[in-house]
């Protein structure tokens, strides 16, 4: 979510504070430490027009490459 917001909308972390609540919460969400609450999802959808489907989607896990596998 973070990279797409930065690229497509030119938003930075501090731009998300009004929708998420605080700078530390924004950082935690973007780093995958905290999940979006229902209220945050609503505010991001209404304020920035971000699809609810995008906001509730689980982050994709990194696929292992040959160099990541310990044979």
C-alpha positions in Angstrom: 0.0 0.0 0.0 2.7 2.5 1.0 4.7 2.4 -2.3 1.5 2.6 -4.4 0.3 5.7 -2.4 3.7 7.4 -2.8 4.0 6.7 -6.5 0.4 7.2 -7.7 -0.7 10.0 -5.4 2.6 11.6 -4.3 1.7 11.1 -0.7 4.2 10.9 2.1 3.9 9.3 5.6 2.9 12.6 7.2 0.1 13.1 4.6 -1.6 9.9 6.0 -1.7 11.1 9.6 -5.2 12.7 9.3 -6.6 9.4 8.1 -4.7 7.0 10.4 -4.2 9.0 13.5 -0.6 9.6 14.3 2.9 9.5 12.7 3.9 6.4 14.7 0.8 4.6 13.7 1.4 5.4 10.1 4.9 4.0 10.3 3.7 0.9 12.0 1.0 0.3 9.4 3.4 0.9 6.5 6.0 -1.5 8.0 3.4 -4.2 8.6 3.5 -4.0 12.4 0.0 -2.8 12.8 -3.1 -3.5 10.7 -5.6 -0.9 9.5 -8.7 -0.5 11.7 -12.1 -0.3 10.3 -12.2 3.5 11.0 -8.9 4.0 9.3 -10.1 2.0 6.3 -13.3 4.2 6.1 -11.3 7.4 6.4 -8.8 6.4 3.7 -11.6 5.3 1.4 -13.7 8.5 1.9 -10.8 11.0 2.1 -8.5 9.6 -0.6 -10.8 7.4 -2.6 -8.7 4.3 -2.0 -10.7 1.2 -2.8 -11.8 -0.8 0.3 -10.7 -3.9 -1.5 -7.2 -2.6 -1.7 -7.2 -1.6 1.9 -8.4 -4.9 3.3 -6.1 -7.1 1.1 -3.5 -9.0 3.0 0.0 -7.9 2.0 1.7 -10.3 -0.4 4.5 -12.4 1.0 7.9 -12.3 -0.7 8.5 -15.3 -2.8 11.7 -17.2 -2.2 14.2 -17.1 -5.0 17.0 -19.7 -5.5 19.4 -17.6 -3.5 17.0 -17.5 -0.5 16.8 -21.3 -0.2 19.3 -23.1 1.8 19.8 -26.4 -0.1 
